[in-house]
Amino acid sequence: MRRKVDPNTIMGLILGFGLVALSIMLSEKEAPETGYNILAANLKAFYNFPSILITVGGTIASLMIMFPVSQFLKIPKHLKIIFSPREYKPEVYISKLTEIAKKARMNGLLSLEADLEEMTDPFLKKGIQMLVDGVDPEEVKNQLESSLDGLEDRHAQERAFYDKGASLAPAFGMIGTLIGLINMLKSLQDVESLGPNMAVALVTTFYGAILANVVFSPISNKLKVRHDEEYFCMYLIYEGILAIQSGINPNLLNDKLMNILPEYQRRRIEAKGGASAATPPEPEGKADTKSRARGRVGKRVRT
């Protein structure tokens, strides 16, 4: 599947950081004037290098203890998935599976061997290869379910990295605040230093909240969304492969797969002329939909 730029992610990041920065710079005008001035100098009060070391450095250090270095090396790949994801269109897979079912019904399962080289989806190719090889239906089912379970487990482990970061950042922000308060209490006799010291103590909590709510949590959730998109299409392939092996009528297969889709998605596809009008999929590869469906697969189908 081709990749597309996700403008929502880009706009969200710009708005997230931009609105916070703007709110810091806004300063109410003195009476009798009304309104606000934008003072860039206000940003200086929110910069404190020791606080950055405690919050950012501490979070990264804890993640290094918790996860192997391979998890850090996957960050560029995850960012690519977030900003430039692969497009997963269920109607394309339904169309392709319906075509395969027609060919298998007319010429037999062995006739599908000629199409294997043209298949670029590894999961679909694996399923069709097992049909061509005459693998027992129960074994086909087990193999495909194993692939689905492996995908879910692998993606869940990768999201755990960012979930942990989202919980660690505020904790280290609080640690920085405690350090600042301790330093402030040591110099209570200097009344003039209380305000600045308190500001420094609180800014670490601010850093932790920003890291958790604008960086780590959104990344984790967006990876979950990408996983759901991929998983749902793989589940359609799973259902299609089993149905093709059983010799299902192609029209019934099309209806069966369409019924798995949420109603709003079915209506959209039907308005375009049905899944059969979709273009067959191009190269896709690995990316990130989790959909608990029925049977042993036991995944959730998003509605």
N, C-alpha and C positions, 0 to 999 in steps of 0.2 A: 504494500500500500504506500502511496506517496505521502510525503510529510507536508504539513501545513503549519504556518506560523499561528500561534495562539495569541491574538491581540488582547484577550481578556486577562491573561496572566501579566502581560506587560503593563497594561493600564492599571491593574490592581496594585502592582508594585509601585508604580509611579504615584498613584493616588495615596497609597498607604504611607510612604515616606514623605511625599510632598505635603499632604494635609497636616501631618504631625509637625513638619518643619514650619509650615505657614502659621500654625496655631502658636508656635513658640515665638515667632517673629512679630505677631500682632501685638500692638501695645495701644491701650485705650488713650485717646486724646484727653488732655486736661480740660476741665470745665472753663468757660461755658461751651467749648466746642464738643461736638459729638462725632463718633466714628472711631476709626482705628488707624494707626500708623504702622507701617511695616519696617521693623528695625532688625536688620541682619545681625547687628551686634548682640542681640538676645541669644543667638545660637551659642555664643562663647560660654554662657553659663551652663550649657548642657554638654560641654566637652571637658572630660577629665581623664587623662591618660591612665592613671592608676586604676580607675574604675573600669576602663576598657580591658585592662590586663586581667582584672579579677573576673569580670563577667564573661568576656569572649574567651580569654585564655583558659579560665577554669572550666568552661563548658567543653572546649575542644579537648583539654587534657582528660577529662572524665570520659569523653567519648572514645578517646584513644585507649583507655583502660578497658572499656566495655566491648569494643569492637575491633576486629582485625584490620590491618592496613588495607586489605582488599576492599573494605567497605568505603574507605575514604577515596580510593581510586575510582569508585563507581559514581562519585558525585558529578563529574562532567556529563556522564551518560544520563543521569537522572535529570540534570538541568536541560539537556537536549530534549528529553521526553516531555518535560514541562512546557518549554517554550516552542518546540517544533515537533509536536506529536505526529504519529502515524494516524491516518484516517481509517477508522473501522466502520464499514457500512454493512449492517446485517443483510440488507436487500441484495447486495452483491453476492454474498455467500449463499443466500437462499437460491438465487438465480443459478449460480454455478452448480450447486448440489442437485437442483432440479434437472439441469442438463445432463449431469453424470447419471442420474437415475434413469433418464430416457434412454441413454446409450446402453446402460447395463441391462435394461429390460428388453431392448431390441436385439442386442448382440451378445449378451452375456457379460459376466464380471471380467473375464479375461480380456475383453476388448478394451478395458480401461487402461491396460498396461501401456498402450501407445500414447496416452495422455500424461503419463507420469513425469516425463521430462519437462513438460510445459508448466507443471504445477509449481508455483513459487512459495505457497504456504506450506511450511514443514509439517504442520499438524494434519492438514488435509492430505498431503502426500503420504504421510505415514499411514493414515487410515485406508486410503485407496490401495496402497501397496499390500496391506494385510488382506484386503478383499481379493486382490489378484492372486496372492499366494495361497488362498483357500484356508486361511487361519480360522479356527473354530470361533463361532460367534461369541461365546462366553469369554474367550481369550481376547478377542478384539475389544469387547466391552471393558475388560479389566485393564488392558494396555492404554486405552484412551482415557479412562478414568484416572489412571496413575499419572498420565501427563497433565491432566487438569489439576489434580491435587498437588503435583509438584510445582506447577505454575503459581498456584495460590500460596503455597508455603514459601516459595522463594521470594515472591513479591512482598509478602507479609514481613519477612525478615528484613528486607531492605527498607520498608517503611518504618520499622522499629527504630532504626538509626535516627530518624528525624523526630519520631515520637519521644525518644529519650532526650534529644536535644531540647525539645519544647518543655520538658519537665525540669531539665537541669539549669537552663538559662535563668529562670526566675529564682531558683534556689541560690545560684551564685550571686545574683543581684542582691538577695537578702544578706548573704555573707558579706558582700562589700558594704552594705548599709551598716551592718553590725560593726565592721572594722572602723567605718567612719564615725559612728557614734562613740566607740571606745576612745578614739583619738580626740573627739570633741569633749568628752567628759574629763579627759586628762588636763584640759586647759580651760576649765570653767571659770577660773579667775579672770580670764581675758574675755570680757563681755563682748567686745567688738568682733571677736572671731567666731562666736557661736553661730551667727547666721550663715556665713560662708561655709563653715564646717558642716552644718546641717544640710546645706544644699549639696555639698559633695557626697555626703552620706546617702542622700536619697537618689542621686543620679544613677547609682549602680542598679537600683531597683527599676528605674526607667529603662536602662539598657537591657536588662533581663526580660522585661515585658515586651519590648520591641522585638528582640530576637525570637522569643517564643511565638508571638502572635502575628508577626509580619514575615518571618522567615521560616522557622521550623514547622509550625503547624500547617501553614498553607502548602508547603512543599509536600508534606506527608499526605494531606488530603487530596492534592492534585494527582499524586502518584496512585492513590486509591481510585480516583476517577478513571485514570488511564487504564489501570488494571481491569476495572469493570467493563470498559469498552472492549478490551481484548478478550477477556474471559467470556463475555456473552457470545461473541462470534465463534469462539472455540466450542462453546456449548452447542451452538447451532450445527457445527461440523460433527460433533459427537452424535447428536440425534440423527443427523442426516446419514452418516456412515452406517449406523446400526439399522436404519430403515432401508437403505439401499441393499444391504446384505440380506435383509429379510424378503426382498423382492417387491417392495411397496410400489403402488402405482405412482408415477411422477406427480400427477396432479394432487393426489392425496398427500404426498410428501411436501409439496409446496404449501398446501393448506395447513399441514401440521406445523411446519416451521413458522409460517406467518402467525399462527395462533400463539406462539411463544412470545412474540413481540408485544410490547405495550400497545394499547389501543390507539393512542395518538400517533404512534409510529406506523401502525398498520394503515391508518387513514391517509397518512402522508404518502406512503408507498402506493396505495391504491389510487390516489389522486394523480400520481405520475404514470399510472398504467400498469402497476403491479411489479412484483419482484422480477418477473421474467424479462422486464425491460431494462434491468440494470446491466451495467458493463461488468464482465468477469474481472476478478481481482488481479492486481499487479503484485510485484514483489512486496512482501510485508516484513517479515522478520520478527524480532522480539520486541515487545513493548509492554504497556501496562493497562477488564470488567469483571468484576466479581459478581456472580449471579447465582445465588443458591437455588437450584432447581430441584426437581423431584428425583427419586431413585437414589442409588448409592452415591452418585456424584454429589448430591446434597449441597449445592451451591445456591446462592440467592439470586433470583432474576429481578433486576431492577424494573420498577414500574413507574 
